[in-house]
Amino acid sequence: MKRRSADRAGWQRLTRRRFHTMHLDTPEFTGYRSLLLIDAVSAPFWTQESVERCRIADTGFAWLQHFPASAQHTLTTMFDSQGRVAQWYIDICAGHGIDDRGVPWFDDLYLDIVVSPSGAHWLLDADELDAALHAGLVSRNEYDLAHAEARRVLDAIERRSWPLLELSVAHLLEHRAALEASDAANTSNRGADIDGDTGGVGLHARRAARRPGMRNQERT
């Protein structure tokens, strides 16, 4: 089992990015939500699910990730440069939280669910979870938890009773506005305190430059 961070700090394909996270407690959603804005890439990133090939990372794309409180999954909505949903991606996890930088993380339980804008959906990496169980990397309880959570999510998708999928577009607009406000505030602060520059846009919103190049097997 691997711990993964919402900011994808090690993904070198992203050569320029912005990142922001916030906590929400509303009737629609309770938990953390992060926004990764992809400002530049060394090359576009495509995935292939069944017969559908999908570009999920390129200049101008945005990834909005929800971490629902007390749930064993996260939801990442991948938007293209026009603000259209390219793909929804659900990671089944043992749990999630916040690190000392204020960045959400999750403990990956291998199973993933992909949903396309057409409504087609797929359960991925069941073979990886089987291999992890046989290798002792996950317990039988974690294995059973992963399959049970994936079934719950798939049932909600198939019944069209998971409003978070549809809320993602409105949440993107809301989160972009929050990031722009944070950027503006930190720009103002840097201008007001030239000698006290902390070199960034604070704990939750920041930019990072990465060298191009990536392993053959990319894991976002």
Secondary structure, 3 states (H helix, E strand, C coil): CEEEECCCCCCCCEEEEEEEEEEEECCCCEEEEEEEEEEEECCCEEEEECCEEEEEECCCCEEEEEEECCCCEEEEEEECCCCCEEEEEEEEEEEEEECCCCCEEEEEEEEEEEECCCCCEEEECHHHHHHHHHCCCCCHHHHHHHHHHHHHHHHHHHCCCCCHHHHHHHHHHHHHHHHHHHHHHHHHHHHHCHHHCCCCCCCCCEEEECCCCCCCCCCC
